[in-house]
């Protein structure tokens, strides 16, 4: 049996970025012998072309017949869909602990989520301050090639509710990490704030919390959140953030 290592690696990476339905649509184009430049446009959604292009290039490089590539993608889509049907939800807390009720801590979950990311990591936070364990985990993720994006509030956007350094300064020195924000001129309401606190790893794990990416949020404050593995929520959260970026609602923050 022939092994196609580059194609299989690229297919796994693509499966983390596009849904099983869209994987099947790409498989249909391959089976129909569509040219690569047509196949990458099979789904007119942000991120699809970027995910499909290296996959098709790897297929060409490994010499995978279109029918075999299509069958592999359909099998991968079925596996991803079956896995998504199983959802695990854990409660996560910062602050005081109670021995009779074991719960995972915010700091532990955040660092673990970053440490487990293989391809893509999305972070959203209102406030941010450098937290050495998280900073080290982010640097390690960048070093192993994870695409890391952070969406933060700005002092201007907070309109006096935040003080000190810009939240983006918490990520200074993390070369390759992309920082985005919600520009003032894109907010339809005068007092709207970028108040989301969430993290998504590989579109498969979603952490939603009241905690900011600060040491206070991770350790000292009483904060509550949920860690979701599987299901459609992680994928949808990542797609929503990508769509906000694509539509210009969120913008890159100049370094």
Secondary structure, 3 states (H helix, E strand, C coil): CCCCHHHHHHHHHHHCCCCHHHHHHHHHHHHCCCCHHHHCCCCCCCCHHHHHHHHHHHHHHHCCCHHHHHHHHHHHHHHHHHHHCCCEEEEEEECCCCCCCCCEEHHHHHHHHHHHCCCEEEEEECCECCCHHHHHHHHHHHHCCCEEEEEECCHHHHCCCCCCCCHHHHHCCCCCCEEEECCHHHCCCCCCCCCCCEEEECCCEEEEECCCECHHHHHHCCEEEEEEECCCHHHHHHHHHHHHHHCCCCEECCC
